[in-house]
C-alpha cells in the first residue's frame, strides 16, 4: 500500500526535526541484519543519545534539502540507515563502531555522513567514531588546565622539601656518630 501524501509530509517534518536537533548524521549500509541485532544497535545508540532510522531515501533527501543540508549522493546506494548523533557525537559514533566490529563491515558499513554543512566520506564517518566522548574531553581539558598548576606547586615546594631532606640527613649523620661515641 503506497504512502499517502499527508503521511509523506509528516515523515519529512519528522526527519527535518531529527536533522536539525542532531550534531551529525551518519549513513550506514546494512545487509542481512536480524531484528535482534538491529534492536541491539538501537538500544546502544539510545544509551549514547543517538538513534537510527531506516527511511525512504527520497523523503530523507527532501528533508535534507529543506533544512539546507548537503546530500551525500555517493552514500545513498543500497539499503541505508540514517544515524542521528546527538549532543555527544563521540558516544554515538563509538556505539556504531562497536556494532560494526561486532557483526562485520560486510553486513553493516558506514558509507558517509553530514557534519554541519560538510559531507563526510566513508573515512570521515569512520573518523567520527575515533572522537573521544564528552566526558573524556572534559577530563582531558581539566588535566590540561591543572597540569601547569601542579608543576608550579611542585617547584614552590621543592626548596622546602630539599631543605628538610638536608636537615634530616644531617640529623641522621650526627645521630649515628653520637651513638657510636656513647658506646
C-alpha positions as CSV (number, residue, x, y, z in Angstrom):
1,X,0.0,0.0,0.0
2,X,1.5,3.3,-1.0
3,X,2.2,6.1,1.5
4,X,-0.2,8.9,1.2
5,X,0.9,12.5,0.5
6,X,-0.1,13.6,4.0
7,X,1.9,10.7,5.6
8,X,4.9,11.7,3.5
9,X,4.6,15.3,4.7
10,X,4.5,14.0,8.3
11,X,7.6,11.9,7.8
12,X,9.5,14.7,6.1
13,X,8.7,17.0,9.1
14,X,9.8,14.3,11.5
15,X,13.1,13.8,9.6
16,X,13.7,17.6,9.4
17,X,13.3,17.8,13.2
18,X,15.8,14.9,13.7
19,X,18.3,16.6,11.3
20,X,18.0,20.0,13.0
21,X,18.4,18.6,16.5
22,X,21.4,16.3,15.7
23,X,25.0,17.2,15.6
24,X,25.8,14.8,12.8
25,X,24.1,12.3,10.5
26,X,25.9,9.1,9.6
27,X,24.7,6.9,6.7
28,X,25.2,3.1,7.1
29,X,24.6,0.4,4.5
30,X,23.2,-2.8,6.0
31,X,22.5,-6.3,4.7
32,X,21.4,-9.4,6.4
33,X,20.9,-7.8,9.8
34,X,18.5,-9.7,12.1
35,X,15.8,-7.9,14.1
36,X,17.6,-8.8,17.3
37,X,20.8,-7.2,16.0
38,X,19.0,-4.1,14.9
39,X,17.3,-3.8,18.2
40,X,20.6,-4.2,20.0
41,X,22.1,-1.4,17.9
42,X,19.0,0.8,18.6
43,X,19.4,0.2,22.3
44,X,23.1,1.0,22.4
45,X,22.6,4.1,20.2
46,X,19.7,5.3,22.5
47,X,22.0,4.9,25.5
48,X,24.5,7.1,23.7
49,X,22.0,9.8,22.9
50,X,21.7,8.8,19.2
51,X,19.2,7.0,17.0
52,X,19.0,5.1,13.8
53,X,16.1,5.4,11.3
54,X,15.5,3.3,8.2
55,X,13.8,5.8,5.9
56,X,12.7,6.1,2.4
57,X,15.7,7.8,0.7
58,X,13.7,10.2,-1.4
59,X,11.9,11.5,1.7
60,X,15.2,11.9,3.6
61,X,16.7,13.7,0.6
62,X,13.8,16.1,0.6
63,X,14.2,16.7,4.4
64,X,17.9,17.4,3.9
65,X,17.1,19.8,1.1
66,X,14.5,21.6,3.2
67,X,17.0,22.0,6.1
68,X,19.7,23.3,3.7
69,X,22.0,20.4,4.4
70,X,24.2,18.9,1.7
71,X,23.3,15.5,0.3
72,X,26.0,12.8,0.2
73,X,24.8,11.2,-3.1
74,X,27.6,8.7,-3.1
75,X,26.5,7.2,0.2
76,X,22.8,6.7,-0.8
77,X,23.3,3.3,-2.6
78,X,21.5,0.2,-1.3
79,X,19.6,-0.2,1.9
80,X,20.6,2.8,4.1
81,X,20.1,3.5,7.8
82,X,20.4,7.1,8.9
83,X,22.1,7.5,12.3
84,X,21.4,10.8,14.0
85,X,24.1,11.6,16.5
86,X,23.0,13.7,19.4
87,X,24.9,16.1,21.6
88,X,27.8,13.7,22.3
89,X,28.9,12.7,18.8
90,X,31.8,10.6,20.2
91,X,29.5,8.3,22.3
92,X,27.1,7.7,19.4
93,X,29.8,7.1,16.9
94,X,31.6,4.7,19.3
95,X,28.4,2.7,19.6
96,X,28.3,2.5,15.8
97,X,32.0,1.5,15.6
98,X,31.4,-1.2,18.3
99,X,28.5,-2.6,16.3
100,X,30.5,-2.7,13.0
101,X,33.3,-4.5,14.9
102,X,30.8,-7.0,16.3
103,X,29.0,-8.0,13.1
104,X,31.4,-7.1,10.4
105,X,31.8,-4.5,7.7
106,X,30.3,-6.7,5.0
107,X,26.9,-6.6,6.9
108,X,27.0,-3.1,8.3
109,X,29.3,-0.4,6.9
110,X,29.4,3.4,7.4
111,X,29.2,4.9,3.9
112,X,29.3,8.6,4.7
113,X,27.6,11.3,6.6
114,X,27.0,15.0,7.2
115,X,28.7,17.1,9.9
116,X,27.2,20.6,9.9
117,X,27.4,21.7,6.3
118,X,30.2,19.3,5.4
119,X,29.7,16.0,3.6
120,X,31.8,13.1,5.1
121,X,33.0,10.2,3.0
122,X,33.4,6.7,4.4
123,X,36.7,7.6,6.1
124,X,35.3,10.8,7.6
125,X,32.3,8.9,9.0
126,X,34.6,6.3,10.5
127,X,36.8,9.0,11.9
128,X,33.9,10.3,13.9
129,X,34.0,7.0,15.9
130,X,37.5,7.8,17.0
131,X,36.4,11.1,18.6
132,X,36.6,10.9,22.4
133,X,33.3,11.1,24.3
134,X,32.2,14.3,26.0
135,X,33.3,13.0,29.4
136,X,36.7,12.1,28.1
137,X,37.1,15.5,26.5
138,X,36.2,17.2,29.8
139,X,38.8,15.1,31.7
140,X,41.4,16.0,29.1
141,X,40.5,19.7,29.4
142,X,40.7,19.6,33.2
143,X,44.0,17.8,33.0
144,X,45.4,20.4,30.6
145,X,44.3,23.2,32.9
146,X,45.6,21.7,36.1
147,X,48.9,20.4,34.8
148,X,50.7,23.8,34.9
149,X,49.4,24.5,38.4
150,X,50.6,21.1,39.6
151,X,54.0,21.8,38.2
152,X,54.2,25.3,39.8
153,X,53.2,23.8,43.1
154,X,56.0,21.2,42.8
155,X,58.5,23.9,42.0
156,X,57.4,26.0,45.0
157,X,57.5,23.1,47.4
158,X,60.8,21.7,46.1
159,X,63.2,24.0,48.1
160,X,61.4,23.3,51.4
161,X,61.4,19.6,50.7
162,X,65.1,19.7,49.8
163,X,65.9,21.7,53.0
164,X,64.0,19.1,55.1
165,X,66.0,16.3,53.4
166,X,69.3,18.0,54.0
167,X,68.4,18.7,57.7
168,X,67.2,15.1,58.1
169,X,70.5,13.7,56.6
170,X,72.5,16.0,59.0
171,X,70.5,14.7,61.9
172,X,70.9,11.1,60.9
173,X,74.6,11.6,60.4
174,X,75.1,13.3,63.8
175,X,72.7,10.9,65.4
176,X,74.8,7.9,64.1
177,X,78.1,9.4,65.3
178,X,76.6,10.3,68.7
179,X,75.5,6.7,69.3
180,X,79.0,5.4,68.2
181,X,80.7,7.7,70.8
182,X,78.3,6.7,73.5
183,X,79.3,3.0,73.1
